[in-house]
């Protein structure tokens, strides 16, 4: 006789399919119903056409993969989780248009489609969603409130010891995959690799004071400088850099040529060099001084965030290059004009963007009420009543930024290994935020009495 507690181990007669009715009020169902799929597919086709050299081979499943991209934008899930949800979760299948289909994308297909769309494609989809919202009458583009924020990268704290240790590890790893042309570097690395590990351990465990850490750091600096010198000498001998590993060694050598003087500057002065490299795999990342309590510096990319009637428009400031808030102040207006073909009636920004020139330029661009917070005791360029209105509306930008950085949208510290991927996931977060906002506003309109 079978024990009832053990029946699950022996009874394999349970059905593996089920008939499920999805509620009309489900978020993913409503999302699938409000999106303009033909226009979105046309946008994706244009993005792919701009990147492929020859239109050959099978076409991507645009409708299904765009649904998968939308799912990831509103749920902040991994590619494997997206594959699993689309395969077994009815609302996700409905969003991807797969209710009557046996085909389903795997995580590699979804990843490759996301790579193909890139930050340019995600930004286009987001801008298209904002224009559609305005055409539907649920977005008023007359008010623009802007601010800046940092998209932190998922990297360790960039201290000098860890950067030098990482360089040694990467060189040793790639040297194992190349031929005998780098034999002199191999010998040098084999000689000092244990020495580097010992110095790093000493820095972490036994160097308690700043002076002790500085002495260990200088010893490590001179050791790494020997490796860099041997590697640079090999590359200058005219070696043909063809393999992936040899190209990586050449890249690391060029990178350390710039980084080592920056490390030495810190060890000698105690101050961080300007535009210091903070990550060996993503040298474009930079430190962003925020002055917040408990987090004075953030490491990543600086974004501009514009709040337009509850919706959000995001873009990298000057394409990710170090930029001041004064430059962003006008860039926010230019981005708004390029999207809606008209300037906002009122514009708000904090005192970081204040200058008399910015106020004049914003007015010339067509802004009627320029609400850039003045510095010191300078008066606002608008009336007291309008200034209070702009203060109240601009404070809501912080709420938008907080939502974007929540676990739902995952704007902050995305699981990205490159700058391009960080930009892609950043624009995807804005897309998810705006799509959810669109669904909520449509629901509110439908609830209102006729």
C-alpha positions as CSV (number, residue, x, y, z in Angstrom):
1,X,0.0,0.0,0.0
2,X,1.4,3.4,-1.0
3,X,1.7,6.0,1.7
4,X,-0.4,9.1,0.8
5,X,2.5,11.3,1.8
6,X,4.6,9.6,-0.9
7,X,2.0,9.7,-3.7
8,X,3.7,12.6,-5.4
9,X,6.8,10.6,-6.0
10,X,5.0,7.8,-7.9
11,X,1.9,9.3,-9.4
12,X,2.9,10.8,-12.9
13,X,-0.6,11.0,-14.3
14,X,-1.2,14.7,-13.6
15,X,-2.1,16.7,-16.7
16,X,0.7,19.0,-18.0
17,X,-1.6,21.5,-19.8
18,X,-4.4,23.7,-18.5
19,X,-7.0,26.1,-19.8
20,X,-6.6,29.4,-18.2
21,X,-8.6,32.6,-18.6
22,X,-6.7,35.8,-18.0
23,X,-8.4,38.7,-16.3
24,X,-8.9,41.8,-18.5
25,X,-7.6,43.9,-15.6
26,X,-4.2,42.2,-15.6
27,X,-1.4,44.7,-16.2
28,X,0.3,42.8,-18.9
29,X,-3.0,42.2,-20.7
30,X,-3.8,45.9,-20.6
31,X,-0.3,46.7,-21.8
32,X,-0.6,44.4,-24.8
33,X,-3.9,46.0,-25.7
34,X,-2.8,49.6,-25.6
35,X,0.5,49.3,-27.5
36,X,0.6,50.2,-31.2
37,X,2.3,47.0,-32.3
38,X,2.4,47.7,-36.1
39,X,4.2,51.0,-35.5
40,X,6.5,49.4,-32.9
41,X,7.4,46.6,-35.3
42,X,8.1,49.1,-38.0
43,X,10.5,50.9,-35.7
44,X,12.3,47.7,-34.9
45,X,12.6,46.8,-38.5
46,X,14.2,50.2,-39.2
47,X,16.7,49.7,-36.4
48,X,17.7,46.3,-37.7
49,X,18.0,47.6,-41.3
50,X,20.4,50.4,-40.2
51,X,22.7,47.8,-38.6
52,X,22.8,44.8,-41.0
53,X,24.9,45.0,-44.2
54,X,22.8,42.5,-46.2
55,X,19.2,41.5,-45.6
56,X,19.6,37.8,-45.7
57,X,18.5,34.8,-43.5
58,X,15.3,34.5,-41.5
59,X,13.7,37.6,-40.1
60,X,13.4,38.0,-36.3
61,X,10.0,37.2,-34.7
62,X,9.4,41.0,-34.2
63,X,6.1,40.8,-32.4
64,X,7.1,38.1,-30.0
65,X,10.5,39.5,-29.2
66,X,9.2,43.1,-28.8
67,X,6.7,41.6,-26.3
68,X,9.6,40.0,-24.5
69,X,11.5,43.3,-24.4
70,X,8.3,45.0,-23.0
71,X,8.0,42.3,-20.4
72,X,11.6,42.8,-19.2
73,X,11.1,46.6,-19.1
74,X,8.2,46.4,-16.6
75,X,9.4,43.4,-14.5
76,X,13.2,43.9,-14.3
77,X,14.0,40.2,-14.8
78,X,16.9,38.3,-16.3
79,X,16.9,36.8,-19.8
80,X,16.5,33.3,-18.4
81,X,13.6,34.4,-16.2
82,X,12.0,36.1,-19.2
83,X,12.3,32.8,-21.2
84,X,10.6,30.9,-18.3
85,X,7.8,33.4,-17.9
86,X,7.0,33.5,-21.6
87,X,7.0,29.6,-21.7
88,X,4.7,29.1,-18.6
89,X,3.0,32.3,-17.6
90,X,-0.2,33.1,-19.5
91,X,-0.2,36.9,-19.2
92,X,3.4,37.0,-20.5
93,X,2.4,34.8,-23.5
94,X,-0.5,37.1,-24.2
95,X,1.9,40.1,-24.1
96,X,4.2,38.4,-26.6
97,X,1.3,37.3,-28.9
98,X,2.0,33.6,-28.3
99,X,-1.4,32.4,-27.0
100,X,-2.1,30.3,-30.1
101,X,1.5,29.5,-31.0
102,X,3.9,26.7,-30.2
103,X,7.0,28.8,-30.8
104,X,8.7,30.5,-27.9
105,X,12.0,32.4,-27.6
106,X,14.9,31.2,-25.5
107,X,17.1,33.5,-23.4
108,X,19.8,33.7,-26.1
109,X,17.3,34.9,-28.7
110,X,15.9,37.5,-26.4
111,X,19.5,38.7,-25.5
112,X,20.6,38.9,-29.1
113,X,17.4,40.9,-30.1
114,X,18.1,43.3,-27.2
115,X,21.7,43.7,-28.4
116,X,20.5,44.3,-31.9
117,X,18.0,47.0,-30.7
118,X,20.7,48.7,-28.6
119,X,20.3,52.0,-26.8
120,X,19.3,53.7,-30.0
121,X,16.4,51.3,-30.5
122,X,15.2,51.5,-26.9
123,X,15.3,55.2,-27.0
124,X,13.3,55.3,-30.2
125,X,10.6,53.0,-28.6
126,X,10.4,55.2,-25.5
127,X,10.1,58.4,-27.6
128,X,7.5,56.8,-29.7
129,X,5.5,55.8,-26.6
130,X,5.6,59.4,-25.4
131,X,4.4,60.8,-28.7
132,X,1.6,58.2,-28.8
133,X,0.6,59.2,-25.3
134,X,0.3,62.8,-26.4
135,X,-1.7,61.9,-29.4
136,X,-4.1,59.8,-27.2
137,X,-4.7,62.9,-25.0
138,X,-3.1,61.5,-21.8
139,X,0.1,63.6,-21.9
140,X,0.3,67.4,-21.7
141,X,3.7,68.5,-23.1
142,X,3.3,72.1,-22.0
143,X,5.2,71.5,-18.7
144,X,8.8,70.3,-18.5
145,X,10.6,69.7,-15.2
146,X,14.1,68.4,-15.3
147,X,16.9,67.1,-13.0
148,X,20.1,65.0,-13.2
149,X,20.8,61.6,-11.7
150,X,23.5,59.0,-11.7
151,X,23.1,55.5,-13.1
152,X,25.5,53.5,-10.9
153,X,27.5,50.7,-12.5
154,X,27.7,47.3,-11.0
155,X,31.4,47.6,-10.2
156,X,33.5,47.3,-7.0
157,X,34.9,50.5,-5.4
158,X,37.7,51.6,-7.7
159,X,40.7,51.9,-5.3
160,X,44.2,51.8,-6.6
161,X,45.2,48.4,-5.1
162,X,42.3,46.6,-6.6
163,X,42.8,48.2,-10.0
164,X,46.5,47.1,-10.1
165,X,45.6,43.6,-8.9
166,X,42.9,43.4,-11.6
167,X,45.4,44.4,-14.2
168,X,47.8,41.7,-13.1
169,X,45.1,39.1,-13.1
170,X,43.9,40.0,-16.6
171,X,47.4,40.0,-18.0
172,X,48.1,36.6,-16.5
173,X,44.8,35.2,-17.8
174,X,45.4,36.4,-21.4
175,X,49.0,35.4,-21.5
176,X,48.0,31.7,-21.0
177,X,46.1,31.9,-24.4
178,X,48.8,33.5,-26.6
179,X,51.9,32.0,-28.2
180,X,55.6,32.3,-27.4
181,X,55.8,35.9,-28.7
182,X,55.0,37.2,-25.2
183,X,57.4,34.8,-23.5
184,X,59.4,37.6,-21.8
185,X,56.2,39.0,-20.3
186,X,55.2,35.6,-19.2
187,X,58.4,35.2,-17.3
188,X,58.0,38.6,-15.7
189,X,54.4,37.9,-14.6
190,X,55.2,34.4,-13.3
191,X,58.0,36.0,-11.2
192,X,55.8,38.7,-9.6
193,X,52.3,37.3,-9.5
194,X,52.8,35.9,-6.0
195,X,54.4,39.1,-4.9
196,X,51.4,41.1,-6.1
197,X,49.0,38.8,-4.2
198,X,51.1,39.2,-1.1
199,X,51.2,43.0,-1.3
200,X,47.4,43.1,-1.9
201,X,46.9,40.9,1.2
202,X,49.2,43.1,3.2
203,X,47.3,46.2,2.1
204,X,43.9,44.7,3.1
205,X,44.9,43.1,6.4
206,X,48.0,44.7,7.9
207,X,48.2,48.3,6.6
208,X,46.1,50.1,9.1
209,X,47.2,53.7,8.7
210,X,47.2,55.9,5.5
211,X,51.0,56.0,5.5
212,X,51.3,52.2,5.7
213,X,48.8,51.8,2.9
214,X,50.6,54.4,0.8
215,X,54.0,52.5,1.3
216,X,52.4,49.2,0.2
217,X,50.7,50.9,-2.7
218,X,53.9,52.3,-4.0
219,X,55.6,48.9,-3.8
220,X,52.7,47.4,-5.7
221,X,52.8,50.3,-8.2
222,X,56.5,49.7,-9.0
223,X,55.8,45.9,-9.4
224,X,52.9,46.5,-11.8
225,X,55.0,49.1,-13.6
226,X,57.6,46.3,-14.4
227,X,54.8,44.1,-15.9
228,X,53.5,47.1,-17.9
229,X,57.1,47.9,-19.2
230,X,57.7,44.3,-20.3
231,X,54.3,44.1,-22.0
232,X,54.8,47.5,-23.8
233,X,58.3,46.4,-24.9
234,X,56.9,43.3,-26.5
235,X,54.1,45.2,-28.3
236,X,56.6,47.8,-29.6
237,X,58.7,45.0,-31.2
238,X,56.2,44.8,-34.1
239,X,54.3,41.8,-33.0
240,X,51.2,41.0,-35.1
241,X,48.2,41.4,-32.8
242,X,45.6,39.2,-34.3
243,X,44.1,36.9,-31.6
244,X,41.5,38.0,-29.2
245,X,43.8,37.6,-26.2
246,X,46.7,39.5,-27.8
247,X,44.3,42.3,-28.7
248,X,43.2,42.4,-25.1
249,X,46.8,42.6,-23.9
250,X,47.4,45.6,-26.3
251,X,44.2,47.3,-24.9
252,X,45.3,46.7,-21.3
253,X,48.8,48.1,-22.1
254,X,47.4,51.3,-23.6
255,X,44.9,51.7,-20.7
256,X,47.6,51.3,-18.1
257,X,49.8,53.9,-19.9
258,X,47.1,56.4,-18.9
259,X,46.1,54.8,-15.5
260,X,49.5,54.4,-13.9
261,X,50.3,58.1,-13.7
262,X,46.9,58.7,-12.2
263,X,47.6,56.0,-9.6
264,X,51.0,57.6,-8.8
265,X,49.4,61.0,-8.5
266,X,47.1,59.7,-5.8
267,X,49.8,57.8,-3.9
268,X,52.0,60.9,-3.8
269,X,49.4,63.6,-3.1
270,X,46.4,61.8,-1.7
271,X,44.1,63.4,-4.2
272,X,42.3,61.7,-7.1
273,X,43.5,62.7,-10.6
274,X,41.0,64.4,-12.9
275,X,39.1,62.0,-15.2
276,X,40.6,59.0,-13.4
277,X,39.9,55.6,-15.0
278,X,37.8,53.6,-12.5
279,X,37.3,50.3,-14.3
280,X,39.5,48.4,-16.6
281,X,36.7,46.8,-18.7
282,X,34.7,50.0,-18.9
283,X,37.1,52.9,-19.0
284,X,34.3,55.3,-20.1
285,X,32.8,55.1,-16.6
286,X,33.5,58.1,-14.4
287,X,32.9,59.3,-10.8
288,X,30.0,61.6,-10.2
289,X,30.2,63.8,-7.1
290,X,26.8,64.1,-5.6
291,X,27.5,65.3,-2.1
292,X,24.8,63.1,-0.5
293,X,24.9,61.9,3.1
294,X,26.6,58.5,3.1
295,X,27.2,58.5,-0.6
296,X,29.3,61.5,-1.6
297,X,30.5,59.9,-4.9
298,X,28.7,57.6,-7.4
299,X,30.4,55.7,-10.1
300,X,28.7,55.3,-13.5
301,X,26.9,57.5,-16.0
302,X,25.2,60.9,-15.6
303,X,21.7,61.0,-17.0
304,X,19.2,63.8,-17.5
305,X,15.6,63.1,-16.4
306,X,12.7,65.2,-17.6
307,X,9.3,64.8,-16.1
308,X,6.5,65.6,-18.6
309,X,3.0,65.4,-17.1
310,X,4.0,62.3,-15.0
311,X,5.9,60.6,-17.9
312,X,9.7,60.5,-18.1
313,X,12.2,61.3,-20.8
314,X,15.8,60.2,-20.1
315,X,19.0,60.8,-22.0
316,X,22.7,60.8,-21.4
317,X,24.2,64.3,-20.8
318,X,26.4,65.1,-23.8
319,X,26.5,61.4,-24.7
320,X,28.0,60.5,-21.4
321,X,30.9,62.9,-21.4
322,X,31.5,64.9,-18.2
323,X,29.1,67.8,-18.4
324,X,27.9,70.5,-16.0
325,X,24.2,71.1,-15.1
326,X,24.3,74.4,-16.9
327,X,24.8,72.5,-20.2
328,X,22.2,70.0,-19.4
329,X,19.7,72.7,-18.6
330,X,19.4,73.8,-22.2
331,X,19.9,70.2,-23.5
332,X,16.7,69.2,-21.7
333,X,14.7,71.8,-23.7
334,X,16.3,70.8,-27.0
335,X,15.4,67.2,-26.3
336,X,11.8,68.2,-25.6
337,X,11.6,70.2,-28.8
338,X,13.1,67.4,-30.9
339,X,10.4,65.0,-29.5
340,X,7.3,67.2,-29.6
341,X,8.3,69.8,-32.3
342,X,7.5,72.6,-29.8
343,X,9.0,74.2,-26.7
344,X,7.3,73.7,-23.3
345,X,5.3,76.6,-22.0
346,X,7.1,76.3,-18.6
347,X,10.4,74.8,-17.6
348,X,11.8,74.1,-14.2
349,X,15.3,73.3,-13.1
350,X,17.4,73.6,-9.9
351,X,20.0,76.3,-9.2
352,X,22.8,74.2,-10.7
353,X,21.6,75.4,-14.1
354,X,21.1,79.0,-13.3
355,X,22.8,81.8,-15.3
356,X,21.4,84.8,-17.0
357,X,22.6,83.5,-20.4
358,X,20.6,80.2,-19.8
359,X,17.4,82.2,-19.0
360,X,17.8,84.3,-22.2
361,X,18.6,81.2,-24.4
362,X,15.6,79.3,-22.9
363,X,13.3,82.2,-23.7
364,X,14.7,82.3,-27.3
365,X,13.9,78.6,-27.7
366,X,10.2,79.4,-27.0
367,X,9.8,78.8,-23.3
368,X,7.3,81.3,-21.8
369,X,8.0,80.7,-18.1
370,X,11.7,79.9,-17.4
371,X,11.7,78.6,-13.8
372,X,15.4,78.0,-13.2
373,X,16.0,78.4,-9.5
374,X,18.2,81.5,-8.9
375,X,21.4,81.4,-6.8
376,X,21.8,83.6,-3.7
377,X,19.2,86.4,-3.3
378,X,18.6,86.8,-7.0
379,X,15.0,87.0,-7.9
380,X,13.2,84.5,-10.1
381,X,12.6,85.2,-13.7
382,X,8.9,84.5,-13.2
383,X,6.2,85.7,-10.9
384,X,6.1,84.5,-7.3
385,X,2.9,82.5,-8.0
386,X,4.5,80.8,-11.0
387,X,7.7,80.2,-9.1
388,X,5.8,78.4,-6.4
389,X,4.0,76.3,-9.0
390,X,7.3,75.3,-10.6
391,X,8.9,74.4,-7.2
392,X,6.0,72.1,-6.5
393,X,6.1,70.4,-9.8
394,X,9.9,70.1,-9.9
395,X,9.9,68.4,-6.6
396,X,8.0,65.5,-8.3
397,X,11.0,64.7,-10.5
398,X,12.6,63.1,-7.4
399,X,9.7,60.7,-7.2
400,X,10.2,59.7,-10.9
401,X,13.9,59.1,-10.3
402,X,13.1,57.0,-7.2
403,X,10.6,54.9,-9.2
404,X,13.1,54.3,-12.0
405,X,15.7,53.2,-9.5
406,X,13.3,50.8,-7.8
407,X,13.5,47.0,-8.2
408,X,10.6,47.1,-10.6
409,X,12.5,49.0,-13.3
410,X,16.1,48.5,-12.3
411,X,17.6,51.6,-13.7
412,X,20.4,51.6,-11.1
413,X,23.2,49.1,-11.1
414,X,21.9,47.0,-14.1
415,X,23.5,43.6,-14.8
416,X,25.5,45.1,-17.6
417,X,29.1,44.4,-18.6
418,X,29.6,47.4,-21.0
419,X,28.7,51.0,-21.3
420,X,26.4,50.2,-24.3
421,X,24.5,47.6,-22.2
422,X,24.1,50.2,-19.4
423,X,22.6,52.7,-21.8
424,X,20.3,50.0,-23.3
425,X,19.0,49.0,-19.9
426,X,18.7,52.6,-18.8
427,X,16.4,53.5,-21.8
428,X,14.5,50.2,-21.2
429,X,13.8,51.4,-17.6
430,X,12.3,54.6,-19.0
431,X,10.2,52.6,-21.5
432,X,8.8,50.4,-18.7
433,X,8.0,53.3,-16.5
434,X,6.2,55.2,-19.3
435,X,4.2,52.2,-20.4
436,X,2.9,51.5,-16.9
437,X,2.0,55.2,-16.6
438,X,0.2,55.0,-19.9
439,X,-1.9,52.0,-18.7
440,X,-2.8,53.7,-15.4
441,X,-3.9,57.0,-17.1
442,X,-6.0,55.1,-19.7
443,X,-7.7,53.2,-16.8
444,X,-8.5,56.5,-15.1
445,X,-10.0,57.9,-18.2
446,X,-12.2,54.9,-18.7
447,X,-13.4,55.1,-15.1
448,X,-14.6,58.7,-15.5
449,X,-18.3,59.1,-16.2
450,X,-19.2,60.0,-19.8
